[in-house]
Amino acid sequence: TNTFNEFVFDLNVSSSDFIKKCVENNVAPGVSLQRFFPEDKNGLLIAVTEKKSREDIDVFVDLLKRFG
């Protein structure tokens, strides 16, 4: 079966600010879309794979709730 595991989040803050918070918390945050589309300051591309545990995802979701 085909699956799709990449998502774009439109954050309430700049993706670069959110990425800094993730790095401070030892979380791999994804890729800022501003890297490819300079006008998109809040877009964040993430991928969820089998290499991420439920705990990893929960920590990321908590960071989204607090800072995203």
N, C-alpha and C positions, 0 to 999 in steps of 0.2 A: 504494500500500500504506500501511497505517497503521503508524506507528512510535511508540514511547514513549521519550522521552529524559530523563525526570526520575526521580531516584532518591532514596530517603531512606537516610541512614546513621545508625546508632545508635552514636555515638562512645563511646570509653572515657573521654572528658573532656567538660567542658561545651562546647557548641557555641560559646559566646561566647569561650572561651579558644582554641579551635581557629581561629575566625575571626580573632582577633588575630594568631596566628602566620601565617596566610595573608596577611593585609594587610602584615605585616612583610616578607614574601617576594614582594610584588607579585602576588599571586594573588587573583582574584575567587573567594571561597570558597563561595558559595551563601547560603541563607537559613536562619537558626536557626528551628526549629519552635517554640521557646519564645515567639517573637513572636506566634504564634497560639494556642498551647497552653501556658500558663504552667508546667504541671507537666512538660513535656517539655524538660528541660534539656540533653539530649545529642543530640537529633535535628537533622539537617542535611539540607535539601533541596537537591539540586544538579541542574543541567540540562546536558546535553552536546549541543552543536549543531555544525553545520558551521563555525561561527566559531571554534571551538577547534581548535588544531593538535595533532598527536600530542605535540609537545614540551610544550605547555600542560598536557595531560592527564597526562603523565609527571611533571611538577613537582608537580601536585596529588596524584597517587598517592604520591609520595615524602613529601609533607607528611602525608598520612594515615598512612603507615607510621611516621613519626617522632613525630607529635604526636596522632594521632587515636585 
